[in-house]
C-alpha cells in the first residue's frame, strides 16, 4: 500500500477523487480494453496490476476501513488484511461485470435494440448503483422504450437531473436531458441543456448537431 508519503496523500484525497481515479484505472485495464489497444498480455501483468488497484481501492474508498487497515498493519494482522483484499476482489468483479454490461447496453442502444439495452443497463445499475453514467443511459433507454413519453417525462427528468448533479464533469446525463426535452417539444429547454453539454465538453459533436438543428428551426418561426 506504499510508504509514508503515499499514506499522507491518501489521507488527504477526497472519496470522490479516489473513486474517480479507481474507475479510470479499472476501465483501462479491462481485458476488452487491453485487447482493443493491440496489447498481448500473455503474462497477465494487467490482471495482477488490476488486483493491486482493487485492493487499494477497497481500503482507500472508505475512511473507516482505511483507518482500520493502518491499525491492522501496525498490529501485524495479516489474516485481517487478506480479508480486506478478498472484499476488494469481490468489489472488483462487480465493477468489471457492471462495466461489461454497460458496454453491451451501449452497443444495443446504438443498434436500436432498446429492450436488450434496458436489460444490460439494469444489470449495470444493480451492480454499481452509484455510477451516474450507468443511471443516465438506463433512464434514457427506458424513456426511449416508453410508448407514452409524456407519462414518464417527469420521472425521466428527475433521474437524469440527479445523474447530472452527481457527475458535473460528464456531459452524458445533460445531453440526454436535452434530447428528452427536444422530443417532448420543449426546444428552448433542450437548447439550454445542449449548450451546457458544450460548456462541459466543447467538442461534443452530437450536442453541436442538435444545437444547429434547433437554432435553425427556431429562426424560421
N, C-alpha and C positions, 0 to 999 in steps of 0.2 A: 504493500500500500504506500510505500515511499518513505522518505526521511522527514526531518523536522520542517524544512522549507515547504515541502508538498503538503504536510499536515496543516501548517498555518494557512496555506492557500485554500484548502478545503474547508477549513472552519469559516473563512470569510466569504466563500462562494454562496450565492443565494440558491434556494431549491430550484427556482426556475432556470437559473444558469446551468446548474448541474444536470437537470433533466434535459434541457435543450442540447447540451454537449453530448449526453449519452445517446439520444435519438439520432443525432447527426452521425456519430461514430458507428452506431449499430446498423444504420441503413447502408453505410458504405461497406460494411463487412458482411452483408447478406450474401449467401452463395450466388444468387442470381446476379447481384450487382458485380461481384468479383468476375464472374464468367462474362458478363456483358462488356467488361473492360479488356477482355482478352487475356486475363491473368490466369495462369495454370498454377493452382495451389495444391500440388500433389502432397506436399509435406504438411498440409493443414495448418500452416502458420497463422492464417487469418482466423481460423476457428479457435486456436489457442489464445490469440490476442482478444478475440471476441469474449471468450470465457473470462479473461482477466478484467476486461472492461465491465462485464456483467457483475463480477464480484465487487468491484469498486463501487459501481452504481447502487448495488443493493445496500451498501453501507452509507454512502455519501448522500443518498436521496432522502434519508430520514435522520433528523438531528439526534433523536434519542438513540437510534441504532448506531450512529457514528460515535456518540459518547460511550455507549456500551462497548463498541468494538475496541476503542482505545483502552478502556478499562480491562477488557478481556486480554488484550495483547500484553498489557502491563502485568497481568497475573499469570500469563503463560497458558491460558485456557485454549488449547488447540482444538479440542472437540467442539467447543462453542464456536470457534472461528469457522470450522468446517460446516457447522450447521448453517451459519450465515451464508457461506458460499453455496450451499445447496439451495437455499431460498433464492439467492441471486440467480442461480442457474434456472430455477423454475420460472422466475420473472423473465429471464432472457428468452425462454421458449415461448412464453406468452407474447412477448414483444415480436419475436420472429414470426409466429403464426399470425398475429394480428396484421403485421406489415404485408405478409404474403396474401392474406385475404383481401386487404385493401387494394393491392395492386391488381388482383383478379377482378375486383369490383370496378376499378378504373377501366380496365380493358373491356369489361362487359358494357359499361356505360358508353364507351366510345363506339361500340358495335350496336348501341341502342337495344341491348338485351337488358331491359330495366329490371325485370323480375330477378334475373341472375345477379345483377349488380346489388340489388337490395339484400339478397341472401348473403353475399360476400361482405357487404358493409355491416350487416347485422353481426356477423362473426367478429369483424374487426373491432366494432364498438363494444361488444361484450367482453372481449379480451383486454381492451385498453380504453375504458370509458372516459378517461380524462384527456384523450388526444383530440383536440378540436378539429384537426384536419379530417379525421375519420368521421366525426359527427357532422361536419359540413356536407360532405359528399353523401352520407347516409340520408340526411334531411332533404337534399336536392333530389336524390333518386326517388324518395317517397313522394315528393311533390310532383315529379315528372310522371309518376305512375297514377296519380290521382285523377279520376275522371271528372270530379267536381273540384277544380282548383280553388275556387272561392271558399269552399267549406274548410279547406286546410290552410288557407292563406295566413291566418293569424298565428297558428302554431308553427308554421314554417318560418315566418319572420322572426318569431321569438327564439326558436332554436338556432337559426343562422346568426342572429344578433348576438346570442350568448357565445357561440363559437368564435365570432369575430372579436368579442371583448377578451376572450381567453387567449387569443393569438393575434396580437395587434400588429405584428410584423409579417403576417401571412395574408395575402390578398384573397385566398380561396373563398372563405365564407362571405366576404364582402362582394366578391364577383357574383356569386350565386344569389345573393340578395338582389343585386341589380337585375339579374335575369328573371327572378320571380316577379319583381315589380314591372318589368317590361312586358312579360306575358300577361300580367293582370291589367295592363293598360295604363299603369302609373309611370308614364315615361319620364317625367321630370324627376321623380324619386329615383328611378332607375339610373338616370344620368348622374345623380349625386353619388350613388354607390360606385359607379364605374370610374368617376373622377377620383374617388378615394382609393380605388384599386391602383390607378396610375400614380397616385402620390406614394403609395407603398412600393409599387414595382413599376417604374416608368416605362419599361419595355414590354408590358403585358399586351401582347398582340390582340387577344380576344376582346379585352376591355376597350382597346383603341378602336377596333372594328365596330363594336356595339355603339360607341360614342358617335362615330361618323354617321352611322345609320340613323340614330335617334336625332342628332342635330339637324341632319338633312330633312327628316320628317317634320320636325317642329318648325323649321324655317318656312316650309310650304304652307303652313296653316295661317 
